[in-house]
Amino acid sequence: MDLNERVTSLEVNQKNIYHQIDEIKENVKDIHRLTASVERIALQVDTTAKKVDKIDDRLEAIEAEPGNNYKHYKRLVIGCVITGVVSAILGAVMVLIFK
């Protein structure tokens, strides 16, 4: 191999290497953009998770409300029944006393 062929071969290799370096630079830029996108997505997922937690808390409160209402009305009915029974007993006792 003479010197001219060797220089030509090295120049071709050099061009190829520079082309590969340019491709690598583009890949690195793409990786940086992808990293920034992933960070934004992670932030959005975190924000969404917090919102879902708040919605879950509110949903649990809404689901618990009928049970709380049931307990309230149950106490109210029991109180009315007890009041009625006590009133009937007191009424009967008063009738016996005032006869």
C-alpha positions as CSV (number, residue, x, y, z in Angstrom):
1,M,0.0,0.0,0.0
2,D,1.5,3.3,-1.0
3,L,1.3,6.5,0.9
4,N,-1.5,8.1,-1.2
5,E,-3.7,5.1,-0.7
6,R,-3.0,5.1,3.0
7,V,-3.7,8.9,3.3
8,T,-7.0,8.4,1.2
9,S,-8.0,5.5,3.5
10,L,-7.3,7.5,6.6
11,E,-9.3,10.5,5.2
12,V,-12.3,8.2,4.5
13,N,-12.0,6.8,8.0
14,Q,-11.7,10.3,9.5
15,K,-14.9,11.4,7.7
16,N,-16.6,8.3,8.9
17,I,-15.5,9.0,12.4
18,Y,-16.7,12.6,12.3
19,H,-20.0,11.5,10.9
20,Q,-20.4,9.0,13.7
21,I,-19.5,11.7,16.3
22,D,-22.2,14.0,14.8
23,E,-24.7,11.2,15.1
24,I,-23.6,10.6,18.7
25,K,-24.1,14.3,19.5
26,E,-27.6,14.2,18.1
27,N,-28.3,11.1,20.2
28,V,-27.1,12.9,23.3
29,K,-29.3,15.8,22.5
30,D,-32.2,13.5,22.1
31,I,-31.4,11.8,25.4
32,H,-31.3,15.2,27.1
33,R,-34.7,16.1,25.7
34,L,-36.1,12.7,26.7
35,T,-34.8,13.2,30.2
36,A,-36.5,16.5,30.5
37,S,-39.7,15.0,29.2
38,V,-39.5,12.2,31.7
39,E,-39.0,14.7,34.6
40,R,-42.0,16.7,33.5
41,I,-44.1,13.5,33.3
42,A,-42.9,12.4,36.7
43,L,-44.0,15.8,38.1
44,Q,-47.4,15.5,36.4
45,V,-47.8,11.9,37.8
46,D,-47.0,13.2,41.3
47,T,-49.5,16.0,41.0
48,T,-52.1,13.6,39.6
49,A,-51.5,11.2,42.5
50,K,-52.0,14.0,45.0
51,K,-55.3,15.0,43.3
52,V,-56.4,11.4,43.2
53,D,-55.7,11.1,47.0
54,K,-57.8,14.2,47.6
55,I,-60.6,12.8,45.5
56,D,-60.4,9.5,47.3
57,D,-60.7,11.2,50.7
58,R,-63.7,13.2,49.5
59,L,-65.3,10.0,48.1
60,E,-64.8,8.2,51.4
61,A,-66.5,11.1,53.2
62,I,-69.4,11.0,50.7
63,E,-69.7,7.2,51.0
64,A,-69.7,7.4,54.8
65,E,-72.5,10.1,54.9
66,P,-75.4,7.7,54.5
67,G,-74.1,5.6,57.3
68,N,-73.8,8.7,59.5
69,N,-77.4,9.7,58.5
70,Y,-78.6,6.2,59.4
71,K,-77.0,6.4,62.8
72,H,-78.5,9.8,63.4
73,Y,-82.0,8.7,62.4
74,K,-81.7,5.5,64.3
75,R,-80.9,7.4,67.5
76,L,-83.8,9.8,66.7
77,V,-86.3,7.0,66.3
78,I,-85.1,5.2,69.4
79,G,-85.3,8.4,71.4
80,C,-88.8,9.0,70.1
81,V,-89.9,5.5,71.0
82,I,-88.4,5.8,74.5
83,T,-90.0,9.2,74.9
84,G,-93.4,7.7,73.8
85,V,-93.1,4.8,76.2
86,V,-92.0,7.0,79.1
87,S,-94.9,9.4,78.3
88,A,-97.4,6.6,78.2
89,I,-96.2,5.2,81.5
90,L,-96.2,8.7,83.1
91,G,-99.7,9.3,81.7
92,A,-100.9,6.0,83.1
93,V,-99.3,6.8,86.5
94,M,-100.9,10.2,86.5
95,V,-104.3,8.8,85.7
96,L,-104.0,6.4,88.6
97,I,-102.8,9.1,90.9
98,F,-105.6,11.6,90.0
99,K,-108.4,9.1,90.2
